[in-house]
Amino acid sequence: MGLLSSILSLPLAPVRGVMWLGELIQDQVEQQLNDPAALRAELEEIDRAAAAGHLSEEEQKQAQQAVLNRMTGAADDMTAIDRKE
């Protein structure tokens, strides 16, 4: 029965391959987005941009909060934060 099911499911092999590749890419992206060194570098870049005058204080706070939300896995709902202020 294993041989028969293998033959019958052979046309689905490309679909399974694409699904596997998509999962692999998703894992790599999540690892890069949550890499502590990359997050720290992003926070440092935000500080440099603010020090150079490219970001206002409010933009700096929002950018830092977005990075911190990624670090903690919190939902990035800036509209709720804006309503509270």
DSSP file (Angstrom, degrees, kcal/mol; ACC not computed):
  #  RESIDUE AA STRUCTURE BP1 BP2  ACC     N-H-->O    O-->H-N    N-H-->O    O-->H-N    TCO  KAPPA ALPHA  PHI   PSI    X-CA   Y-CA   Z-CA
    1    1 A M     >        0   0    0      0, 0.0     4,-2.4     0, 0.0     5,-0.2   0.000 360.0 360.0 360.0 -30.2    0.0    0.0    0.0
    2    2 A G  H  >  +     0   0    0      1,-0.2     4,-1.9     2,-0.2     5,-0.1   0.882 360.0  48.9 -63.6 -39.2    2.9    2.4    0.6
    3    3 A L  H  > S+     0   0    0      2,-0.2     4,-2.2     1,-0.2    -1,-0.2   0.903 111.5  49.3 -67.2 -41.5    4.1    2.1   -3.0
    4    4 A L  H  > S+     0   0    0      1,-0.2     4,-2.4     2,-0.2    -2,-0.2   0.916 111.8  47.5 -65.6 -43.6    0.6    2.8   -4.3
    5    5 A S  H  X S+     0   0    0     -4,-2.4     4,-1.9     1,-0.2    -1,-0.2   0.867 110.8  53.2 -67.4 -33.6    0.1    5.8   -2.1
    6    6 A S  H  X S+     0   0    0     -4,-1.9     4,-0.5    -5,-0.2    -2,-0.2   0.915 110.7  46.4 -64.5 -42.7    3.5    7.2   -3.1
    7    7 A I  H >< S+     0   0    0     -4,-2.2     3,-0.8     1,-0.2    -2,-0.2   0.916 113.9  47.9 -66.2 -43.0    2.6    6.9   -6.8
    8    8 A L  H 3< S+     0   0    0     -4,-2.4    -1,-0.2     1,-0.2    -2,-0.2   0.815 113.7  46.6 -69.9 -29.8   -0.8    8.5   -6.3
    9    9 A S  H >< S+     0   0    0     -4,-1.9     3,-1.4     1,-0.2     4,-0.3   0.458  84.2  97.7 -91.2  -0.1    0.6   11.4   -4.3
   10   10 A L  G X< S+     0   0    0     -3,-0.8     3,-1.8    -4,-0.5    -1,-0.2   0.863  75.6  59.5 -56.9 -40.0    3.5   12.0   -6.7
   11   11 A P  G 3  S+     0   0    0      0, 0.0     4,-0.3     0, 0.0    -1,-0.3   0.749 101.4  57.0 -62.7 -19.6    1.7   14.9   -8.5
   12   12 A L  G <> S+     0   0    0     -3,-1.4     4,-2.4     1,-0.2     3,-0.2   0.510  79.1  94.7 -86.5  -4.2    1.5   16.7   -5.1
   13   13 A A  H <> S+     0   0    0     -3,-1.8     4,-2.4    -4,-0.3    -1,-0.2   0.890  82.1  51.0 -57.4 -43.9    5.3   16.6   -4.7
   14   14 A P  H  > S+     0   0    0      0, 0.0     4,-2.3     0, 0.0    -1,-0.2   0.894 110.2  50.5 -62.3 -36.6    5.8   20.1   -6.2
   15   15 A V  H  > S+     0   0    0     -4,-0.3     4,-2.4    -3,-0.2    -2,-0.2   0.928 110.9  48.1 -65.4 -44.2    3.2   21.6   -3.9
   16   16 A R  H  X S+     0   0    0     -4,-2.4     4,-2.4     1,-0.2    -1,-0.2   0.886 111.0  52.3 -63.2 -37.2    4.8   20.0   -0.8
   17   17 A G  H  X S+     0   0    0     -4,-2.4     4,-2.3    -5,-0.2    -2,-0.2   0.908 110.1  47.1 -64.6 -42.4    8.2   21.3   -2.0
   18   18 A V  H  X S+     0   0    0     -4,-2.3     4,-2.5     2,-0.2    -2,-0.2   0.897 112.2  50.4 -66.2 -40.2    6.9   24.9   -2.3
   19   19 A M  H  X S+     0   0    0     -4,-2.4     4,-2.2     2,-0.2    -2,-0.2   0.913 111.1  48.8 -63.8 -42.2    5.2   24.6    1.1
   20   20 A W  H  X S+     0   0    0     -4,-2.4     4,-2.2     2,-0.2    -2,-0.2   0.916 111.7  49.3 -63.2 -43.1    8.5   23.4    2.7
   21   21 A L  H  X S+     0   0    0     -4,-2.3     4,-2.5     1,-0.2    -2,-0.2   0.900 109.9  51.6 -63.9 -41.0   10.4   26.2    1.0
   22   22 A G  H  X S+     0   0    0     -4,-2.5     4,-2.4     2,-0.2    -1,-0.2   0.903 110.2  48.6 -62.0 -41.5    7.9   28.8    2.2
   23   23 A E  H  X S+     0   0    0     -4,-2.2     4,-2.3     2,-0.2    -2,-0.2   0.893 111.0  51.1 -65.0 -39.4    8.2   27.5    5.8
   24   24 A L  H  X S+     0   0    0     -4,-2.2     4,-2.0     2,-0.2    -2,-0.2   0.920 111.4  46.9 -63.4 -44.9   12.0   27.6    5.6
   25   25 A I  H  X S+     0   0    0     -4,-2.5     4,-2.5     1,-0.2    -2,-0.2   0.911 111.1  52.3 -63.9 -42.3   12.0   31.2    4.3
   26   26 A Q  H  X S+     0   0    0     -4,-2.4     4,-2.4     1,-0.2    -2,-0.2   0.908 108.8  50.3 -61.2 -42.5    9.5   32.2    7.1
   27   27 A D  H  X S+     0   0    0     -4,-2.3     4,-2.1     1,-0.2    -1,-0.2   0.913 111.2  48.8 -61.9 -42.6   11.8   30.6    9.8
   28   28 A Q  H  X S+     0   0    0     -4,-2.0     4,-2.2     2,-0.2    -2,-0.2   0.909 111.5  49.0 -64.5 -42.6   14.8   32.5    8.4
   29   29 A V  H  X S+     0   0    0     -4,-2.5     4,-2.6     1,-0.2     5,-0.2   0.921 111.1  49.8 -63.9 -44.0   12.9   35.8    8.3
   30   30 A E  H  X S+     0   0    0     -4,-2.4     4,-1.7     1,-0.2    -1,-0.2   0.891 110.1  51.1 -63.1 -39.0   11.7   35.4   11.9
   31   31 A Q  H  < S+     0   0    0     -4,-2.1     4,-0.3    -5,-0.2    -1,-0.2   0.913 112.8  45.5 -63.7 -41.9   15.2   34.6   13.1
   32   32 A Q  H >< S+     0   0    0     -4,-2.2     3,-0.8     1,-0.2    -2,-0.2   0.890 112.3  50.4 -70.1 -38.6   16.6   37.7   11.4
   33   33 A L  H 3< S+     0   0    0     -4,-2.6    -1,-0.2     1,-0.2    -2,-0.2   0.825 116.9  40.8 -67.6 -30.5   13.8   40.0   12.7
   34   34 A N  T 3< S+     0   0    0     -4,-1.7    -1,-0.2    -5,-0.2    -2,-0.2   0.265  80.5 128.1-103.2  11.2   14.2   38.7   16.3
   35   35 A D    <>  -     0   0    0     -3,-0.8     4,-2.4    -4,-0.3     3,-0.3  -0.553  55.9-143.4 -69.1 121.6   18.0   38.6   16.3
   36   36 A P  H  > S+     0   0    0      0, 0.0     4,-2.4     0, 0.0     5,-0.2   0.854  99.0  52.7 -57.0 -36.7   19.1   40.6   19.4
   37   37 A A  H  > S+     0   0    0      2,-0.2     4,-2.2     1,-0.2     5,-0.1   0.905 110.5  47.1 -66.9 -40.2   22.2   42.0   17.6
   38   38 A A  H  > S+     0   0    0     -3,-0.3     4,-2.1     2,-0.2    -1,-0.2   0.894 112.6  49.6 -67.7 -39.4   20.0   43.3   14.7
   39   39 A L  H  X S+     0   0    0     -4,-2.4     4,-2.2     2,-0.2    -2,-0.2   0.904 111.3  48.9 -66.0 -40.8   17.5   44.8   17.1
   40   40 A R  H  X S+     0   0    0     -4,-2.4     4,-2.4    -5,-0.2    -2,-0.2   0.913 110.6  50.8 -64.7 -41.7   20.2   46.6   19.1
   41   41 A A  H  X S+     0   0    0     -4,-2.2     4,-2.2     1,-0.2    -1,-0.2   0.882 109.3  51.6 -62.9 -37.7   21.7   47.9   15.9
   42   42 A E  H  X S+     0   0    0     -4,-2.1     4,-2.0     2,-0.2    -1,-0.2   0.905 109.6  48.9 -66.2 -41.0   18.3   49.2   14.8
   43   43 A L  H  X S+     0   0    0     -4,-2.2     4,-2.1     2,-0.2    -2,-0.2   0.903 111.3  50.2 -64.0 -40.4   17.9   51.0   18.2
   44   44 A E  H  X S+     0   0    0     -4,-2.4     4,-2.4     1,-0.2    -2,-0.2   0.891 108.9  51.9 -64.6 -38.8   21.4   52.5   17.8
   45   45 A E  H  X S+     0   0    0     -4,-2.2     4,-2.5     2,-0.2    -1,-0.2   0.888 108.2  51.6 -65.1 -38.5   20.6   53.7   14.3
   46   46 A I  H  X S+     0   0    0     -4,-2.0     4,-2.2     2,-0.2    -2,-0.2   0.917 110.3  48.9 -62.9 -43.0   17.4   55.4   15.6
   47   47 A D  H  X S+     0   0    0     -4,-2.1     4,-2.4     2,-0.2    -2,-0.2   0.902 111.4  49.3 -63.7 -41.0   19.4   57.1   18.3
   48   48 A R  H  X S+     0   0    0     -4,-2.4     4,-2.0     2,-0.2    -2,-0.2   0.913 111.1  49.5 -64.7 -41.9   22.0   58.3   15.7
   49   49 A A  H  <>S+     0   0    0     -4,-2.5     5,-2.5     1,-0.2     6,-0.8   0.887 112.6  47.6 -65.1 -38.1   19.2   59.6   13.4
   50   50 A A  H ><5S+     0   0    0     -4,-2.2     3,-0.9     4,-0.2    -1,-0.2   0.898 110.9  50.9 -68.6 -40.1   17.6   61.5   16.3
   51   51 A A  H 3<5S+     0   0    0     -4,-2.4    -2,-0.2     1,-0.2    -1,-0.2   0.839 109.1  51.6 -65.9 -32.1   21.0   62.9   17.4
   52   52 A A  T 3<5S-     0   0    0     -4,-2.0    -1,-0.2    -5,-0.2    -2,-0.2   0.546 119.1-112.6 -81.5  -6.7   21.6   64.1   13.8
   53   53 A G  T < 5S+     0   0    0     -3,-0.9    -3,-0.2    -4,-0.4    -2,-0.1   0.600  85.0 119.4  88.5  11.4   18.2   65.8   13.8
   54   54 A H  S   <S+     0   0    0     -5,-2.5     2,-0.4    -6,-0.2    -4,-0.2   0.679  73.4  45.7 -82.0 -18.0   16.6   63.5   11.2
   55   55 A L  S    S-     0   0    0     -6,-0.8    -2,-0.2    -9,-0.1    -1,-0.1  -0.969  79.4-131.1-126.2 140.5   13.9   62.3   13.6
   56   56 A S     >  -     0   0    0     -2,-0.4     4,-2.4     1,-0.1     5,-0.2  -0.354  36.2-103.0 -76.7 169.3   11.7   64.3   16.0
   57   57 A E  H  > S+     0   0    0      1,-0.2     4,-2.3     2,-0.2     5,-0.1   0.891 124.0  49.6 -61.8 -39.0   11.4   63.2   19.6
   58   58 A E  H  > S+     0   0    0      2,-0.2     4,-2.3     1,-0.2    -1,-0.2   0.907 110.9  48.8 -67.0 -42.2    8.0   61.7   18.9
   59   59 A E  H  > S+     0   0    0      2,-0.2     4,-2.5     1,-0.2    -2,-0.2   0.884 110.8  51.7 -64.3 -37.9    9.2   59.9   15.8
   60   60 A Q  H  X S+     0   0    0     -4,-2.4     4,-2.7     2,-0.2     5,-0.2   0.932 110.0  48.2 -63.3 -46.1   12.1   58.5   17.8
   61   61 A K  H  X S+     0   0    0     -4,-2.3     4,-2.3     1,-0.2    -2,-0.2   0.905 113.0  48.3 -61.9 -41.5    9.8   57.3   20.6
   62   62 A Q  H  X S+     0   0    0     -4,-2.3     4,-2.1     2,-0.2    -1,-0.2   0.911 112.5  47.7 -65.8 -42.2    7.5   55.6   18.0
   63   63 A A  H  X S+     0   0    0     -4,-2.5     4,-1.9     2,-0.2    -2,-0.2   0.914 113.4  48.0 -65.5 -42.9   10.4   53.9   16.2
   64   64 A Q  H  X S+     0   0    0     -4,-2.7     4,-2.6     1,-0.2    -2,-0.2   0.899 110.9  51.4 -64.0 -40.1   11.9   52.7   19.5
   65   65 A Q  H  X S+     0   0    0     -4,-2.3     4,-2.5    -5,-0.2    -1,-0.2   0.886 107.1  53.5 -65.1 -38.0    8.5   51.4   20.6
   66   66 A A  H  X S+     0   0    0     -4,-2.1     4,-1.7     2,-0.2    -1,-0.2   0.909 111.2  45.9 -62.6 -41.6    8.1   49.5   17.3
   67   67 A V  H  X S+     0   0    0     -4,-1.9     4,-2.0     2,-0.2    -2,-0.2   0.921 113.0  49.7 -67.0 -43.6   11.5   47.8   17.9
   68   68 A L  H  X S+     0   0    0     -4,-2.6     4,-2.3     1,-0.2     6,-0.3   0.870 107.5  54.7 -64.2 -36.0   10.7   47.0   21.5
   69   69 A N  H  X>S+     0   0    0     -4,-2.5     4,-1.5     1,-0.2     5,-1.2   0.893 108.0  49.5 -63.5 -38.6    7.3   45.6   20.5
   70   70 A R  H  <5S+     0   0    0     -4,-1.7    -2,-0.2     2,-0.2    -1,-0.2   0.886 110.2  51.7 -65.6 -37.1    9.1   43.2   18.1
   71   71 A M  H  <5S+     0   0    0     -4,-2.0    -2,-0.2     1,-0.2    -1,-0.2   0.904 118.8  34.8 -65.2 -41.2   11.5   42.2   20.9
   72   72 A T  H  <5S-     0   0    0     -4,-2.3    -1,-0.2    -5,-0.1    -2,-0.2   0.579 106.8-121.0 -92.2 -10.1    8.7   41.4   23.3
   73   73 A G  T  <5 +     0   0    0     -4,-1.5    -3,-0.2     1,-0.2    -4,-0.1   0.627  58.5 154.1  79.4  12.7    6.3   40.0   20.7
   74   74 A A      < -     0   0    0     -5,-1.2    -1,-0.2    -6,-0.3     2,-0.2  -0.389  53.8 -95.7 -72.5 152.3    3.7   42.6   21.6
   75   75 A A        -     0   0    0      1,-0.1     2,-1.7    -3,-0.1    -1,-0.1  -0.470  31.8-126.1 -68.4 138.0    1.1   43.7   19.0
   76   76 A D        +     0   0    0     -2,-0.2     2,-0.7     1,-0.1     3,-0.2  -0.606  50.1 152.3 -88.3  79.9    2.2   46.8   17.2
   77   77 A D    >>  +     0   0    0     -2,-1.7     4,-1.1     1,-0.2     3,-0.6  -0.722   8.0 164.1-112.5  80.4   -1.0   48.8   17.8
   78   78 A M  H 3> S+     0   0    0     -2,-0.7     4,-2.6     1,-0.2    -1,-0.2   0.742  70.4  67.1 -70.1 -23.0    0.2   52.4   17.7
   79   79 A T  H 3> S+     0   0    0      1,-0.2     4,-1.9     2,-0.2    -1,-0.2   0.876  99.3  50.4 -66.7 -35.0   -3.3   53.7   17.3
   80   80 A A  H <> S+     0   0    0     -3,-0.6     4,-1.2     2,-0.2    -1,-0.2   0.874 111.0  48.9 -68.8 -36.0   -4.2   52.5   20.8
   81   81 A I  H  X S+     0   0    0     -4,-1.1     4,-1.2     1,-0.2     3,-0.3   0.911 110.0  51.6 -67.8 -42.4   -1.1   54.3   22.2
   82   82 A D  H  < S+     0   0    0     -4,-2.6     3,-0.3     1,-0.2    -2,-0.2   0.869 106.9  53.7 -62.6 -36.9   -2.0   57.5   20.3
   83   83 A R  H  < S+     0   0    0     -4,-1.9    -1,-0.2     1,-0.2    -2,-0.2   0.824 104.9  54.7 -67.6 -31.1   -5.5   57.5   21.8
   84   84 A K  H  <        0   0    0     -4,-1.2    -1,-0.2    -3,-0.3    -2,-0.2   0.809 360.0 360.0 -72.6 -28.7   -4.3   57.2   25.3
   85   85 A E     <        0   0    0     -4,-1.2    -1,-0.2    -3,-0.3    -2,-0.2   0.474 360.0 360.0 -83.7 360.0   -2.1   60.3   25.0
